Amino acid sequence: MPLAVQTRSGGVFAIDWDAWSPVDTAVLTFIRQEGRLLLILKKRGLGKGKINAPGGRIEPGETAEQAAVRETREEVGLTPLGLRSAGRLEFAFVDGYSLRCHVFTASGFEGELTETDEADPFWCPEPEIPYDRMWADDRLWLPRMLEGRPFDARFVFEDDAMLWHQMCL
């Protein structure tokens, strides 16, 4: 049965999650080190201007794990070590875009932290995560990730406003 969500303009967005298929599949990689989390200020693309973790789309023929390593290297110059799958996120946007995201944590890294044209990286103490500068959904699942608890969640967004969510625990 399709889900109907009211948009900010008063219209209705309908989605059948049983038949849903994402336009893109992507990864996010959170490197954790000594009570700190590696975050980035995103400089371009989806989420420009928001705080997030290194990540991006999975390329054809690439596994999610390979994409997590490649994207982290490309965006911040680090190779994540001790990768672990943390959870899955699914996003449907009112404008028709959709995305499935595999979230990973890493317990270490190699390389030198570098700012790139995609990301301005910084270490953030875990108790000071700037949720108010992140996507609205992050405050729902990120604490579970930090506790080592798996998550599977779905979200409907209109631009950067979250209209609906479901945590499938």
N, CA and C of each residue as an Amber inpcrd file, in Angstrom:
protein
   507
   0.8400000  -1.1850000   0.0000000   0.0000000   0.0000000   0.0000000
   0.8840000   1.2470000   0.0000000   0.6590000   2.1470000  -0.9520000
   1.4930000   3.3460000  -1.0330000   1.3180000   4.2550000   0.1820000
   2.4110000   4.9010000   0.5300000   2.4230000   5.8950000   1.5880000
   2.1130000   7.2430000   0.9510000   1.2490000   8.0300000   1.5600000
   0.9360000   9.3790000   1.0810000   1.4460000  10.3740000   2.1140000
   2.2680000  11.3070000   1.6630000   2.8630000  12.3090000   2.5330000
   2.4770000  13.6880000   2.0090000   2.0160000  14.5540000   2.8970000
   1.6700000  15.9070000   2.4840000   2.9380000  16.7330000   2.3190000
   3.0280000  17.4400000   1.1940000   4.1830000  18.2910000   0.9300000
   3.9770000  19.6450000   1.5950000   5.0270000  20.4390000   1.6210000
   4.9410000  21.7610000   2.2520000   3.9770000  22.6870000   1.5160000
   3.7650000  22.4450000   0.2180000   2.8460000  23.2860000  -0.5570000
   1.4040000  22.8060000  -0.4580000   1.1740000  21.7130000   0.3070000
  -0.1810000  21.1900000   0.4700000  -0.5150000  20.0640000  -0.4890000
   0.3810000  19.7530000  -1.3970000   0.1680000  18.6310000  -2.3080000
   0.4120000  17.3140000  -1.5930000   0.3060000  16.2270000  -2.3530000
   0.5190000  14.8980000  -1.7810000   1.6010000  14.1860000  -2.5890000
   2.5490000  13.5900000  -1.8760000   3.5980000  12.7750000  -2.4820000
   3.3100000  11.3370000  -2.0850000   3.1550000  10.4720000  -3.0720000
   2.8620000   9.0620000  -2.7980000   4.0710000   8.2150000  -3.1610000
   4.3430000   7.2350000  -2.3170000   5.4580000   6.3260000  -2.5660000
   5.0690000   4.9270000  -2.1110000   5.3820000   3.9530000  -2.9510000
   5.1610000   2.5480000  -2.6130000   6.5340000   1.9560000  -2.2860000
   6.8720000   1.8930000  -0.9970000   8.1880000   1.4260000  -0.5940000
   8.4370000  -0.0180000  -1.0250000   7.3730000  -0.8350000  -1.1780000
   7.5650000  -2.2260000  -1.6000000   8.0890000  -2.3130000  -3.0320000
   7.7440000  -1.3450000  -3.8600000   8.1790000  -1.3420000  -5.2590000
   9.2950000  -0.3270000  -5.5090000   9.7430000   0.3460000  -4.4740000
  10.7160000   1.4250000  -4.5850000  12.0720000   0.9140000  -5.0490000
  12.7050000   1.6780000  -5.9150000  14.0560000   1.3760000  -6.3740000
  14.8050000   2.7070000  -6.4810000  16.0030000   2.8090000  -5.9050000
  16.6990000   4.1060000  -5.8960000  17.3110000   4.4600000  -7.2410000
  17.3780000   5.7550000  -7.5060000  18.0890000   6.2660000  -8.6810000
  19.5850000   6.0230000  -8.4990000  20.0900000   6.2720000  -7.2810000
  21.5130000   6.1200000  -6.9790000  21.7020000   5.3170000  -5.6970000
  22.8660000   4.6810000  -5.5980000  23.2730000   3.9920000  -4.3740000
  24.6110000   4.5980000  -3.9630000  24.7200000   4.8870000  -2.6690000
  25.8890000   5.6220000  -2.1920000  26.3680000   5.0650000  -0.8600000
  27.4300000   5.6720000  -0.3450000  28.0210000   5.2840000   0.9420000
  28.3340000   6.5340000   1.7620000  28.3830000   6.3550000   3.0630000
  28.9170000   7.3380000   4.0040000  29.8930000   6.5880000   4.9020000
  31.0110000   7.2120000   5.2250000  32.0070000   6.5660000   6.0750000
  32.3760000   7.4880000   7.2340000  32.0910000   7.0270000   8.4380000
  32.4010000   7.7700000   9.6530000  33.6320000   7.1550000  10.3100000
  34.7590000   7.8600000  10.2620000  35.9760000   7.4060000  10.9370000
  35.9000000   7.8860000  12.3800000  36.0700000   6.9400000  13.3120000
  36.0320000   7.2480000  14.7440000  37.4320000   7.0680000  15.3020000
  37.8970000   8.0690000  16.0640000  39.2430000   8.0190000  16.6200000
  39.2620000   8.7580000  17.9520000  39.5680000   8.0450000  19.0280000
  39.7650000   8.6390000  20.3500000  38.6200000   9.5630000  20.7690000
  37.3710000   9.0790000  20.6050000  36.2020000   9.8570000  21.0130000
  35.8250000  10.9770000  20.0590000  36.4730000  10.9720000  18.8930000
  36.1590000  11.9850000  17.8830000  35.6410000  11.3160000  16.6220000
  34.9130000  12.0810000  15.8460000  34.3190000  11.6170000  14.6030000
  34.8060000  12.5240000  13.4810000  35.2540000  11.9320000  12.3700000
  35.6580000  12.7440000  11.2300000  34.4060000  13.1820000  10.4720000
  34.2110000  14.4780000  10.3790000  33.0870000  15.0460000   9.6350000
  33.6310000  15.9690000   8.5610000  32.7570000  16.3380000   7.6310000
  33.1440000  17.2780000   6.5790000  32.0730000  18.3540000   6.4270000
  32.5250000  19.5230000   5.9680000  31.6080000  20.5200000   5.4530000
  31.5670000  20.2580000   3.9620000  30.3960000  19.8880000   3.4680000
  30.2500000  19.5200000   2.0560000  30.2670000  20.7840000   1.2010000
  31.1290000  20.7970000   0.1830000  31.3190000  21.9900000  -0.6310000
  30.5090000  21.9940000  -1.9200000  30.0180000  20.8170000  -2.3620000
  29.2670000  20.7820000  -3.6230000  28.3580000  19.5640000  -3.6390000
  27.4450000  19.5410000  -4.5970000  26.5450000  18.4090000  -4.7620000
  25.4260000  18.3720000  -3.7350000  24.7640000  17.2310000  -3.6560000
  23.6620000  17.0400000  -2.7160000  24.1580000  17.2890000  -1.2940000
  23.5000000  18.1850000  -0.5880000  23.9040000  18.5000000   0.7720000
  24.9660000  19.5730000   0.8780000  25.2260000  20.2970000  -0.2080000
  26.2260000  21.3710000  -0.1790000  25.9150000  22.3160000   0.9860000
  26.9610000  22.6400000   1.7690000  26.8110000  23.5460000   2.8970000
  26.4420000  22.8530000   4.1980000  26.1490000  21.5610000   4.1390000
  25.8000000  20.8080000   5.3430000  27.0270000  20.0490000   5.8610000
  26.9500000  19.6910000   7.1380000  27.9620000  18.8340000   7.7480000
  27.5360000  17.3920000   7.5060000  28.4800000  16.5560000   7.1170000
  28.2040000  15.1530000   6.8360000  29.4830000  14.3630000   7.0830000
  29.5270000  13.1560000   6.5430000  30.7320000  12.3300000   6.5690000
  31.2000000  12.1670000   5.1290000  32.4460000  11.7770000   4.9220000
  32.8810000  11.4970000   3.5620000  32.0080000  10.4150000   2.9430000
  31.7480000  10.5640000   1.6640000  30.9350000   9.5560000   0.9800000
  30.5680000   9.9990000  -0.4130000  29.8200000   9.1340000  -1.0850000
  29.3780000   9.4300000  -2.4450000  28.8220000   8.1970000  -3.1060000
  28.5510000   8.3340000  -4.3860000  27.9020000   7.2710000  -5.1510000
  28.8280000   6.0850000  -5.4130000  28.2350000   4.9050000  -5.4300000
  28.9500000   3.6790000  -5.7770000  29.0470000   3.6140000  -7.2980000
  30.2300000   3.3720000  -7.7980000  30.4430000   3.2790000  -9.2430000
  30.1230000   1.8750000  -9.7410000  29.7750000   1.7240000 -11.0330000
  29.4800000   0.3900000 -11.5890000  30.6360000  -0.5800000 -11.3550000
  30.3080000  -1.7920000 -10.9090000  31.3060000  -2.8250000 -10.6590000
  32.0000000  -2.7120000  -9.3180000  31.6370000  -1.7360000  -8.5240000
  32.2800000  -1.4710000  -7.2420000  31.3830000  -1.9630000  -6.1070000
  31.9800000  -2.5480000  -5.0740000  31.2020000  -2.9160000  -3.8820000
  31.0300000  -1.6760000  -3.0140000  30.1030000  -1.7520000  -2.0660000
  29.9070000  -0.6400000  -1.1420000  31.1780000  -0.3800000  -0.3380000
  31.8560000  -1.4260000   0.0730000  33.0880000  -1.2730000   0.8410000
  34.1750000  -0.5790000   0.0140000  34.3090000  -0.9810000  -1.2450000
  35.2980000  -0.3480000  -2.1240000  34.9720000   1.1270000  -2.3230000
  33.6920000   1.4390000  -2.4850000  33.2730000   2.8380000  -2.6490000
  33.5560000   3.6400000  -1.3880000  33.3500000   3.0450000  -0.2180000
  33.6100000   3.7470000   1.0470000  35.0850000   4.1370000   1.1400000
  35.9620000   3.2350000   0.7580000  37.4030000   3.5180000   0.7880000
  37.7420000   4.5800000  -0.2570000  37.2860000   4.3960000  -1.4810000
  37.6120000   5.3350000  -2.5670000  37.0940000   6.7410000  -2.2720000
  35.8300000   6.8410000  -1.8740000  35.2420000   8.1610000  -1.6230000
  35.9410000   8.8850000  -0.4680000  36.2940000   8.1570000   0.5790000
  36.9740000   8.7870000   1.7090000  38.3470000   9.2900000   1.2720000
  39.0590000   8.4750000   0.4960000  40.3680000   8.8810000  -0.0260000
  40.2480000  10.1330000  -0.8900000  39.2560000  10.1130000  -1.8110000
  39.0830000  11.2430000  -2.7360000  38.6870000  12.5290000  -2.0150000
  37.8230000  12.4160000  -1.0110000  37.2870000  13.6170000  -0.3640000
  38.1830000  14.1910000   0.7250000  38.9110000  13.3350000   1.4590000
  39.6830000  13.8550000   2.5960000  41.1150000  13.3240000   2.6750000
  41.5430000  12.5090000   1.7120000  42.9240000  12.0390000   1.6890000
  43.2460000  10.8900000   2.6220000  42.2500000  10.3360000   3.3160000
  42.4940000   9.2340000   4.2480000  41.9480000   7.9190000   3.6990000
  42.6460000   6.8370000   4.0240000  42.1650000   5.4910000   3.7250000
  41.6070000   4.9170000   5.0250000  40.2870000   4.6780000   5.0720000
  39.7000000   4.1380000   6.3020000  40.1360000   2.6970000   6.5370000
  40.3850000   2.3590000   7.8040000  40.7800000   1.0050000   8.2050000
  39.7470000   0.4650000   9.1890000  39.5870000  -0.8520000   9.2010000
  38.6300000  -1.4720000  10.1150000  37.1950000  -1.1220000   9.7720000
  36.8850000  -1.0970000   8.4670000  35.5280000  -0.7680000   8.0230000
  34.5160000  -1.7650000   8.5720000  33.3870000  -1.2430000   9.0050000
  32.2960000  -2.0730000   9.5040000  30.9840000  -1.4840000   9.0210000
  30.1100000  -2.3400000   8.5030000  28.7860000  -1.8860000   8.0890000
  27.9970000  -1.4860000   9.3290000  27.3910000  -0.2960000   9.2950000
  26.6540000   0.2090000  10.4510000  25.1510000   0.2160000  10.2210000
  24.7180000   0.4500000   8.9770000  23.2870000   0.5040000   8.7060000
  23.0030000   0.9440000   7.2850000  21.6980000   1.1060000   7.0160000
  21.2620000   1.4770000   5.6770000  20.1930000   2.5580000   5.7770000
  20.2740000   3.5170000   4.8590000  19.3250000   4.6150000   4.7780000
  18.7270000   4.6500000   3.3860000  17.4270000   4.9350000   3.2980000
  16.7660000   5.0730000   2.0030000  16.0220000   6.3990000   1.9890000
  16.2550000   7.1610000   0.9170000  15.6860000   8.4980000   0.8020000
  14.8640000   8.6120000  -0.4750000  13.6560000   9.1380000  -0.3390000
  12.8320000   9.5070000  -1.4920000  12.6190000  11.0090000  -1.4020000
  12.9200000  11.7000000  -2.4800000  12.7320000  13.1460000  -2.5330000
  11.5000000  13.4550000  -3.3710000  10.7450000  14.4520000  -2.9590000
   9.5150000  14.8390000  -3.6400000   9.7750000  15.1730000  -5.1050000
  10.9780000  15.6740000  -5.4360000  11.2940000  16.0310000  -6.8210000
  11.5750000  14.8240000  -7.7150000  11.5110000  13.5980000  -7.1420000
  11.7050000  12.3800000  -7.9340000  13.0470000  11.6990000  -7.7190000
  13.9970000  12.3780000  -7.1190000  15.2970000  11.7570000  -6.8560000
  15.1530000  10.7630000  -5.7040000  15.9460000   9.6990000  -5.7370000
  15.9350000   8.7110000  -4.6500000  17.3380000   8.1410000  -4.4830000
  17.6250000   7.7220000  -3.2460000  18.9830000   7.3060000  -2.9140000
  18.9580000   6.2530000  -1.8180000  19.7310000   5.1970000  -2.0010000
  19.9960000   4.2200000  -0.9380000  21.4350000   4.4610000  -0.4920000
  21.6370000   4.5100000   0.8120000  22.9630000   4.8140000   1.3390000
  23.3910000   3.7610000   2.3540000  24.5540000   3.1640000   2.1170000
  25.1650000   2.2160000   3.0410000  26.1050000   3.0030000   3.9480000
  25.9010000   2.8820000   5.2480000  26.6940000   3.6360000   6.2110000
  27.7300000   2.7100000   6.8450000  28.9620000   3.1990000   6.8990000
  30.0710000   2.4470000   7.4800000  30.7280000   3.2600000   8.5860000
  31.3450000   2.5440000   9.5150000  32.2510000   3.1630000  10.4690000
  33.6340000   2.5640000  10.2150000  34.6460000   3.3180000  10.6000000
  36.0260000   2.8470000  10.5010000  36.7100000   3.1680000  11.8210000
  37.5300000   2.2270000  12.2790000  38.1950000   2.3900000  13.5750000
  39.5860000   3.0090000  13.4600000  40.0460000   3.2170000  12.2390000
  41.3630000   3.8010000  12.0390000  41.5080000   4.3300000  10.6300000
  42.7040000   4.8100000  10.3060000  42.9440000   5.3560000   8.9730000
  44.4380000   5.4250000   8.7070000  44.7600000   5.5730000   7.4350000
  46.1180000   5.8650000   6.9810000  46.0390000   7.0990000   6.1090000
  47.1210000   7.8600000   6.0740000  47.1760000   9.0240000   5.2100000
  47.1510000  10.3170000   5.9920000  47.0870000  11.4020000   5.2440000
  47.1000000  12.7400000   5.8340000  45.7960000  13.4490000   5.4930000
  45.1230000  13.9520000   6.5070000  43.8580000  14.6600000   6.3270000
  44.0740000  15.8860000   5.4500000  43.2600000  15.9970000   4.3760000
  43.4370000  17.0390000   3.3820000  42.0940000  17.6330000   2.9820000
  42.0210000  18.9380000   2.8800000  40.8360000  19.5930000   2.3200000
  40.8830000  19.4450000   0.8040000  39.7150000  19.2000000   0.1890000
  39.6230000  19.0620000  -1.2670000  38.5390000  20.0050000  -1.7870000
  38.3290000  19.9910000  -3.0960000  37.2680000  20.8340000  -3.6660000
  35.8780000  20.3100000  -3.3160000  35.8030000  19.1070000  -2.7490000
  34.5200000  18.5250000  -2.3520000  34.2240000  18.7040000  -0.8730000
  35.2620000  18.7410000  -0.0320000  35.0380000  18.6560000   1.4060000
  36.0870000  19.3880000   2.2220000  35.6100000  20.0170000   3.2920000
  36.4850000  20.6260000   4.2900000  36.3600000  19.7530000   5.5470000
  37.3330000  18.8540000   5.7930000  37.2120000  17.9010000   6.9000000
  37.6330000  18.4880000   8.2420000  37.0520000  17.9360000   9.3120000
  37.4340000  18.3320000  10.6590000  37.0750000  17.2170000  11.6360000
  37.8240000  17.1570000  12.7280000  37.5420000  16.2000000  13.7960000
  36.5920000  16.8470000  14.7930000  35.5570000  16.1250000  15.1640000
  34.5440000  16.6370000  16.0800000  34.4120000  15.7000000  17.2780000
  34.5140000  16.2250000  18.5020000  34.2490000  15.3630000  19.6530000
  32.8240000  14.7950000  19.5460000  32.6700000  13.4980000  19.7720000
  31.3640000  12.8630000  19.5810000  30.2390000  13.5450000  20.3700000
  30.4680000  14.0250000  21.5920000  29.3710000  14.7020000  22.3000000
  28.9800000  16.0650000  21.7030000  29.7790000  16.5710000  20.7690000
  29.5370000  17.9110000  20.2090000  29.1130000  17.8810000  18.7370000
  28.5390000  16.7900000  18.2730000  28.1220000  16.6750000  16.8690000
  27.1330000  17.8000000  16.5480000  27.3860000  18.5700000  15.4830000
  26.5460000  19.7300000  15.1470000  25.2850000  19.3490000  14.3580000
  24.3670000  18.6700000  15.0200000  23.1550000  18.1860000  14.3410000
  22.3860000  19.3090000  13.6470000  22.4260000  20.5080000  14.1930000
  21.6870000  21.6210000  13.6010000  22.2610000  22.0630000  12.2570000
  23.4440000  21.5830000  11.8910000  24.0650000  21.9150000  10.6000000
  24.0740000  20.7090000   9.6590000  23.3610000  19.6380000  10.0520000
  23.3380000  18.3930000   9.2880000  21.9430000  18.1660000   8.7090000
  21.7990000  17.1210000   7.8940000  20.4700000  16.7090000   7.4330000
  19.6240000  16.3630000   8.6560000  18.3310000  16.6390000   8.5790000
  17.4110000  16.4320000   9.7040000  17.3560000  14.9790000  10.1630000
  17.5830000  14.0330000   9.2650000  17.5000000  12.6120000   9.6320000
  18.6680000  12.1490000  10.4970000  19.7930000  12.8410000  10.4280000
  20.9930000  12.3840000  11.1290000  20.7760000  12.2170000  12.6290000
  20.0100000  13.1040000  13.2350000  19.8120000  13.0240000  14.6890000
  18.9850000  11.7950000  15.0870000  18.3240000  11.1490000  14.1130000
  17.5230000   9.9580000  14.4000000  18.3540000   8.6740000  14.3940000
  19.2960000   8.5530000  13.4680000  20.0470000   7.2930000  13.3410000
  21.5110000   7.3810000  13.7930000  22.1100000   8.5630000  13.7460000
  23.5180000   8.6860000  14.1070000  23.8070000   8.2650000  15.5510000
  22.9510000   8.5940000  16.5220000  23.2100000   8.0910000  17.8820000
  23.2250000   6.5680000  17.9610000  22.3710000   5.9000000  17.1880000
  22.3820000   4.4280000  17.1360000  23.7240000   3.9330000  16.6000000
  24.2120000   4.5880000  15.5490000  25.4980000   4.1950000  14.9730000
  26.6040000   4.3280000  16.0160000  26.6070000   5.4420000  16.7480000
  27.6470000   5.6720000  17.7510000  27.5890000   4.6490000  18.8830000
  26.3890000   4.1190000  19.1560000  26.2210000   3.0850000  20.1880000
  26.5320000   1.6880000  19.6570000  26.8250000   1.5720000  18.3490000
  27.1120000   0.2770000  17.7470000  25.8590000  -0.5310000  17.4630000
  24.6990000   0.1260000  17.4320000  23.4270000  -0.5470000  17.1670000
  23.0670000  -0.3910000  15.6920000  22.6950000  -1.4780000  15.0140000
  22.3560000  -1.3890000  13.5880000  21.0710000  -0.5850000  13.3710000
  20.9070000  -0.0920000  12.1660000  19.7060000   0.6630000  11.8160000
  19.3920000   0.4660000  10.3460000  18.1240000   0.6260000  10.0180000
  17.6070000   0.5730000   8.6570000  16.4750000   1.5860000   8.6580000
  16.6140000   2.6370000   7.8890000  15.6470000   3.7250000   7.9860000
  15.2510000   4.2450000   6.6130000  14.0300000   4.7920000   6.5560000
  13.5030000   5.3860000   5.3280000  13.0500000   6.8050000   5.6280000
  13.2380000   7.6740000   4.6140000  12.9080000   9.0790000   4.7840000
  12.3030000   9.6390000   3.5080000  11.4030000  10.6020000   3.6730000
  10.8940000  11.3820000   2.5570000  11.2860000  12.8340000   2.8250000
  11.9360000  13.4440000   1.8210000  12.3860000  14.8310000   1.9250000
  11.7850000  15.6740000   0.8110000  11.5390000  16.9270000   1.1340000
  11.2400000  17.9510000   0.1320000  12.3500000  18.9780000   0.2750000
  13.1970000  19.0530000  -0.7260000  14.4300000  19.8330000  -0.6270000
  15.2010000  19.3160000   0.5940000  15.4770000  20.1640000   1.5880000
  16.2010000  19.6490000   2.7540000  15.2930000  19.4990000   3.9820000
  13.9740000  19.5550000   3.7680000  13.0190000  19.3730000   4.8720000
  12.5390000  17.9180000   4.9280000  12.6860000  17.2890000   6.0830000
  12.2130000  15.9150000   6.2570000  10.6950000  15.9540000   6.4880000
   9.9470000  15.2420000   5.6340000   8.4930000  15.2030000   5.7320000
   7.9830000  13.9630000   6.4670000   8.7740000  12.8750000   6.4210000
   8.3210000  11.5920000   6.9840000   9.5430000  10.7410000   7.2370000
   9.4640000   9.8810000   8.2470000  10.5460000   8.9160000   8.4800000
  10.0090000   7.6520000   9.1100000  10.7760000   6.5920000   8.9320000
  10.4630000   5.2940000   9.5350000  11.7830000   4.6270000   9.8790000
  11.9450000   4.3100000  11.1450000  13.1270000   3.5600000  11.5770000
  12.7140000   2.1000000  11.6650000  13.3230000   1.2730000  10.8390000
  13.0480000  -0.1670000  10.8190000  14.1750000  -0.8320000  11.6100000
  13.9700000  -1.0460000  12.8710000  15.0420000  -1.5210000  13.7460000
  15.0800000  -3.0290000  13.8410000
